[in-house]
Amino acid sequence: MSALAGTFALLSKDVRSELRTRYALNALVMFVVTSVATILFALRADQPSPTILSGMYWVVVFFTAMSSLSRIFVSEEERGTTMTLQLVASPSTVYFGKLLFNTALTLSLTLAVTILYLIVFSEFFVIKSGPLFLITVVLGSLGFASAATIIAAIVAKANTKGTLYPVLSFPILIVLLMTVMNATARALEGEPLSEATGDFQVLVGYILVMTAGSYLLFDYVWKD
């Protein structure tokens, strides 16, 4: 089996497993709904600025990702399938298979948050620059997935899995969060696509560095 075929086979396995258990999907839906409802009650009649709305948008994405993306390798440890994967698949196949799954899950998460925001905050959360918002969400999701994959692999080998993931994630994701918040605010304010060129360059650079670094380190993390 080629590396590409193995990667998609692992992705298919994770998708089928998630559809059976629905652990990440249930956690994702419940956390998103709870977070958006809490924000709605907190704001009440206030009129938040685009900067505040974009910040709250990505805060919801960040904390929801903490509850769903972190289990991608922990679940393998709990089921006792880690050794089997190490025997039948190369580290690169496992890494890119998990990365694709996390990317799909993060894109689903941002789509769910966007739909809820458009419904709940219809008066304030108005996307005036659709292409800018779409590119920001896609690049932000890729950045989240690339960072979450290697962090989840590290956490799966630790004893304190529950507390270690957010501790490791925040300092790694802080640059990504600040950039996507800024670009999202631009999209809500209706700025042209050219104004976000700097933000896009940071996001693309972050994705490339994080993916390349994770790929180089994954072999040591996975087989440790």
One Martini backbone bead per residue (centre of mass of N, CA, C, O) as a GRO file, in nm:
protein
  224
    1MET     BB    1   0.095   0.037   0.024
    2SER     BB    2   0.072   0.348  -0.012
    3ALA     BB    3   0.097   0.642   0.150
    4LEU     BB    4  -0.165   0.767   0.042
    5ALA     BB    5  -0.351   0.525   0.093
    6GLY     BB    6  -0.291   0.507   0.399
    7THR     BB    7  -0.393   0.786   0.477
    8PHE     BB    8  -0.692   0.740   0.379
    9ALA     BB    9  -0.741   0.488   0.551
   10LEU     BB   10  -0.707   0.633   0.825
   11LEU     BB   11  -0.925   0.842   0.780
   12SER     BB   12  -1.157   0.641   0.743
   13LYS     BB   13  -1.129   0.511   1.022
   14ASP     BB   14  -1.184   0.770   1.190
   15VAL     BB   15  -1.461   0.837   1.073
   16ARG     BB   16  -1.604   0.572   1.150
   17SER     BB   17  -1.546   0.593   1.454
   18GLU     BB   18  -1.692   0.867   1.496
   19LEU     BB   19  -1.974   0.775   1.391
   20ARG     BB   20  -2.009   0.567   1.622
   21THR     BB   21  -1.940   0.750   1.885
   22ARG     BB   22  -1.948   1.079   1.877
   23TYR     BB   23  -1.755   1.235   2.066
   24ALA     BB   24  -1.653   1.491   1.915
   25LEU     BB   25  -1.928   1.587   1.804
   26ASN     BB   26  -2.076   1.620   2.074
   27ALA     BB   27  -1.872   1.813   2.202
   28LEU     BB   28  -1.889   2.027   1.986
   29VAL     BB   29  -2.191   2.098   1.996
   30MET     BB   30  -2.222   2.160   2.302
   31PHE     BB   31  -2.002   2.381   2.322
   32VAL     BB   32  -2.108   2.576   2.111
   33VAL     BB   33  -2.391   2.624   2.226
   34THR     BB   34  -2.304   2.713   2.511
   35SER     BB   35  -2.118   2.950   2.433
   36VAL     BB   36  -2.319   3.119   2.266
   37ALA     BB   37  -2.531   3.146   2.490
   38THR     BB   38  -2.347   3.291   2.694
   39ILE     BB   39  -2.284   3.536   2.515
   40LEU     BB   40  -2.575   3.627   2.475
   41PHE     BB   41  -2.635   3.683   2.780
   42ALA     BB   42  -2.397   3.884   2.826
   43LEU     BB   43  -2.479   4.103   2.613
   44ARG     BB   44  -2.763   4.143   2.516
   45ALA     BB   45  -2.799   4.487   2.431
   46ASP     BB   46  -2.537   4.496   2.320
   47GLN     BB   47  -2.282   4.641   2.084
   48PRO     BB   48  -2.056   4.484   1.932
   49SER     BB   49  -1.769   4.482   1.789
   50PRO     BB   50  -1.583   4.332   1.550
   51THR     BB   51  -1.348   4.267   1.742
   52ILE     BB   52  -1.515   4.120   1.959
   53LEU     BB   53  -1.651   3.910   1.776
   54SER     BB   54  -1.390   3.778   1.669
   55GLY     BB   55  -1.284   3.694   1.943
   56MET     BB   56  -1.527   3.514   2.026
   57TYR     BB   57  -1.518   3.323   1.789
   58TRP     BB   58  -1.220   3.205   1.847
   59VAL     BB   59  -1.268   3.118   2.136
   60VAL     BB   60  -1.473   2.901   2.070
   61VAL     BB   61  -1.290   2.739   1.885
   62PHE     BB   62  -1.062   2.682   2.083
   63PHE     BB   63  -1.226   2.537   2.319
   64THR     BB   64  -1.353   2.324   2.137
   65ALA     BB   65  -1.088   2.198   2.038
   66MET     BB   66  -0.995   2.098   2.319
   67SER     BB   67  -1.247   1.877   2.332
   68SER     BB   68  -1.169   1.717   2.043
   69LEU     BB   69  -0.865   1.707   1.924
   70SER     BB   70  -0.713   1.563   2.173
   71ARG     BB   71  -0.828   1.247   2.105
   72ILE     BB   72  -0.680   1.122   1.851
   73PHE     BB   73  -0.458   0.958   2.037
   74VAL     BB   74  -0.597   0.873   2.300
   75SER     BB   75  -0.792   0.665   2.171
   76GLU     BB   76  -0.567   0.468   2.089
   77GLU     BB   77  -0.469   0.409   2.377
   78GLU     BB   78  -0.744   0.308   2.494
   79ARG     BB   79  -0.778   0.074   2.261
   80GLY     BB   80  -0.485  -0.049   2.183
   81THR     BB   81  -0.381   0.064   1.868
   82THR     BB   82  -0.090   0.177   1.857
   83MET     BB   83   0.084  -0.074   1.789
   84THR     BB   84  -0.056  -0.139   1.523
   85LEU     BB   85   0.015   0.125   1.377
   86GLN     BB   86   0.327   0.093   1.406
   87LEU     BB   87   0.330  -0.174   1.224
   88VAL     BB   88   0.142  -0.080   0.953
   89ALA     BB   89   0.253   0.224   0.984
   90SER     BB   90   0.386   0.507   0.912
   91PRO     BB   91   0.442   0.807   1.053
   92SER     BB   92   0.347   0.976   0.805
   93THR     BB   93   0.072   0.840   0.772
   94VAL     BB   94  -0.038   0.907   1.052
   95TYR     BB   95  -0.006   1.211   1.050
   96PHE     BB   96  -0.174   1.280   0.786
   97GLY     BB   97  -0.432   1.138   0.874
   98LYS     BB   98  -0.478   1.311   1.132
   99LEU     BB   99  -0.466   1.586   0.993
  100LEU     BB  100  -0.714   1.548   0.811
  101PHE     BB  101  -0.916   1.498   1.039
  102ASN     BB  102  -0.870   1.767   1.191
  103THR     BB  103  -0.946   1.949   0.956
  104ALA     BB  104  -1.238   1.852   0.921
  105LEU     BB  105  -1.323   1.917   1.214
  106THR     BB  106  -1.254   2.223   1.209
  107LEU     BB  107  -1.435   2.302   0.971
  108SER     BB  108  -1.695   2.211   1.111
  109LEU     BB  109  -1.668   2.401   1.350
  110THR     BB  110  -1.663   2.676   1.197
  111LEU     BB  111  -1.934   2.633   1.059
  112ALA     BB  112  -2.107   2.615   1.315
  113VAL     BB  113  -2.029   2.891   1.435
  114THR     BB  114  -2.116   3.065   1.196
  115ILE     BB  115  -2.415   2.989   1.190
  116LEU     BB  116  -2.481   3.076   1.480
  117TYR     BB  117  -2.392   3.371   1.453
  118LEU     BB  118  -2.587   3.445   1.218
  119ILE     BB  119  -2.839   3.388   1.398
  120VAL     BB  120  -2.786   3.524   1.682
  121PHE     BB  121  -2.593   3.777   1.541
  122SER     BB  122  -2.739   3.923   1.288
  123GLU     BB  123  -2.688   4.237   1.358
  124PHE     BB  124  -2.354   4.209   1.394
  125PHE     BB  125  -2.278   3.943   1.222
  126VAL     BB  126  -2.142   4.082   0.937
  127ILE     BB  127  -2.032   3.975   0.624
  128LYS     BB  128  -1.866   4.201   0.404
  129SER     BB  129  -1.615   3.988   0.340
  130GLY     BB  130  -1.619   3.684   0.215
  131PRO     BB  131  -1.332   3.604   0.111
  132LEU     BB  132  -1.180   3.686   0.366
  133PHE     BB  133  -1.330   3.497   0.560
  134LEU     BB  134  -1.276   3.227   0.415
  135ILE     BB  135  -0.967   3.233   0.422
  136THR     BB  136  -0.941   3.258   0.729
  137VAL     BB  137  -1.086   2.994   0.807
  138VAL     BB  138  -0.910   2.797   0.649
  139LEU     BB  139  -0.632   2.879   0.766
  140GLY     BB  140  -0.712   2.850   1.064
  141SER     BB  141  -0.783   2.548   1.051
  142LEU     BB  142  -0.506   2.450   0.957
  143GLY     BB  143  -0.352   2.560   1.201
  144PHE     BB  144  -0.500   2.405   1.419
  145ALA     BB  145  -0.446   2.118   1.307
  146SER     BB  146  -0.133   2.124   1.304
  147ALA     BB  147  -0.103   2.174   1.612
  148ALA     BB  148  -0.298   1.954   1.735
  149THR     BB  149  -0.156   1.695   1.639
  150ILE     BB  150   0.116   1.712   1.796
  151ILE     BB  151  -0.003   1.764   2.075
  152ALA     BB  152  -0.170   1.502   2.094
  153ALA     BB  153   0.076   1.313   2.075
  154ILE     BB  154   0.211   1.411   2.336
  155VAL     BB  155  -0.028   1.373   2.538
  156ALA     BB  156  -0.066   1.057   2.498
  157LYS     BB  157   0.220   1.009   2.667
  158ALA     BB  158   0.089   1.121   2.912
  159ASN     BB  159  -0.063   1.133   3.230
  160THR     BB  160  -0.183   1.442   3.199
  161LYS     BB  161  -0.410   1.488   2.961
  162GLY     BB  162  -0.625   1.707   3.045
  163THR     BB  163  -0.412   1.956   3.124
  164LEU     BB  164  -0.187   1.966   2.895
  165TYR     BB  165  -0.320   2.070   2.635
  166PRO     BB  166  -0.380   2.375   2.706
  167VAL     BB  167  -0.091   2.442   2.795
  168LEU     BB  168   0.039   2.387   2.509
  169SER     BB  169  -0.152   2.542   2.310
  170PHE     BB  170  -0.156   2.848   2.371
  171PRO     BB  171   0.143   2.935   2.300
  172ILE     BB  172   0.121   2.819   2.003
  173LEU     BB  173  -0.171   2.975   1.923
  174ILE     BB  174  -0.148   3.288   1.969
  175VAL     BB  175  -0.068   3.386   1.686
  176LEU     BB  176  -0.308   3.270   1.537
  177LEU     BB  177  -0.533   3.411   1.694
  178MET     BB  178  -0.452   3.708   1.641
  179THR     BB  179  -0.469   3.689   1.329
  180VAL     BB  180  -0.767   3.587   1.289
  181MET     BB  181  -0.899   3.816   1.443
  182ASN     BB  182  -0.803   4.044   1.258
  183ALA     BB  183  -0.918   3.931   0.987
  184THR     BB  184  -1.215   3.909   1.080
  185ALA     BB  185  -1.257   4.209   1.139
  186ARG     BB  186  -1.214   4.294   0.846
  187ALA     BB  187  -1.457   4.136   0.731
  188LEU     BB  188  -1.675   4.288   0.906
  189GLU     BB  189  -1.578   4.582   0.794
  190GLY     BB  190  -1.511   4.554   0.469
  191GLU     BB  191  -1.239   4.499   0.378
  192PRO     BB  192  -1.013   4.445   0.164
  193LEU     BB  193  -0.810   4.187   0.071
  194SER     BB  194  -0.536   4.349   0.068
  195GLU     BB  195  -0.532   4.421   0.384
  196ALA     BB  196  -0.473   4.090   0.455
  197THR     BB  197  -0.190   3.999   0.356
  198GLY     BB  198  -0.027   3.983   0.618
  199ASP     BB  199  -0.205   3.772   0.757
  200PHE     BB  200  -0.172   3.550   0.540
  201GLN     BB  201   0.133   3.520   0.566
  202VAL     BB  202   0.131   3.427   0.858
  203LEU     BB  203  -0.051   3.177   0.821
  204VAL     BB  204   0.117   3.027   0.611
  205GLY     BB  205   0.378   3.019   0.777
  206TYR     BB  206   0.260   2.865   1.017
  207ILE     BB  207   0.173   2.610   0.865
  208LEU     BB  208   0.449   2.531   0.749
  209VAL     BB  209   0.610   2.518   1.013
  210MET     BB  210   0.424   2.326   1.175
  211THR     BB  211   0.418   2.090   0.973
  212ALA     BB  212   0.722   2.043   0.942
  213GLY     BB  213   0.792   2.014   1.243
  214SER     BB  214   0.593   1.781   1.303
  215TYR     BB  215   0.705   1.579   1.098
  216LEU     BB  216   0.996   1.563   1.224
  217LEU     BB  217   0.887   1.486   1.530
  218PHE     BB  218   0.686   1.243   1.514
  219ASP     BB  219   0.866   0.993   1.522
  220TYR     BB  220   0.958   1.040   1.821
  221VAL     BB  221   0.678   1.057   1.955
  222TRP     BB  222   0.540   0.790   1.847
  223LYS     BB  223   0.801   0.589   1.947
  224ASP     BB  224   0.837   0.660   2.266
   0.00000   0.00000   0.00000
